[in-house]
Amino acid sequence: MTDDRYLMTRSWAYAALTGSVTFWGGSFVAMKVVLPELSPGVMVVTRFVIGCAVLALTLAWRGSLWIPGRRDLAATAVLGAIGVTLHQWLQATGLQTAAASVSSWIVAISPVFVVILGWALLRERVTGGRIAGILVAATGMMVIVSQGKLGAFLAGRAWTPGDGLILASAVNWAVFTVLSKYVIDQGDAASPVRRDRSMVLMFYTLVFGLLFTLPWAAIQGGWAALGHLSTYAWLGMGFLGVACSGLAYIFWFAGLEAVDATQVGAFLYLEPVVTSLVAVPVLGEPITGALLVGGAAILLGLWLVNRT
């Protein structure tokens, strides 16, 4: 591959990753719009039905709707359980008590966990700068969720159950990112080399995730509410399905195919910026001093992690 083609490939990967986190940054606001009218389970199932349809149509149009080998199918089943079912349960449930803008900043700490997992599972080198970055980012997260009252946070009085679930989703997404990179790179001898491998794997990941989510939605119920959604909620659902559950996952896997997992994780830094900007006019959420200071600390910490 020539240098020009290499640079072009990485340029497209960076553009795709930017698109992913932009959509996901808006997803926190869209979920806050939809959740008052739908149960979390029904919302997640509906958005991923739409997302799977978008992916299936895209693959069919490109002539790439092929079935992976048994090993790849097993891997996508695990990825679907982690990156779709568990991740969406954590976020949708957490957002019932956590603010959208606060949630996005907590999730932005996910790249830190990618570094930690890289050290623990892949034996990657962790420098003093990266350790300092982790500590700075963690402090910023505490400032945000405590709304500047660190004493109350440390005493357990400022941490909502929703904040805890959103933090768990950040760790979970780091695990999903590292495992996805491993699956994409390893390949499956039973799967012939075909075009759009990352997109096909993403499609089956979403399908398995959707299947695993059905019991959750069945237990929660509330399907009748779909017939009475407001126009505002349907717009939010359409955005969640087409952009966040269809296009964003395609872009994310395409980026993982082209660049390292740690570099991919760095793009999550953009997500809270998008969420905060959208949440102000749509949800009327204020931009507080704690959010600005804590957010700046997270970005500084993540920069330290990424540069060393």
Helices and strands as residue ranges (DSSP letters): H 3-34, H 40-62, H 70-80, I 81-86, H 87-94, H 100-107, H 110-122, H 128-145, H 150-154, H 161-186, H 197-220, G 223-228, H 231-238, I 239-247, H 248-258, H 261-266, G 267-270, H 271-283, H 289-307
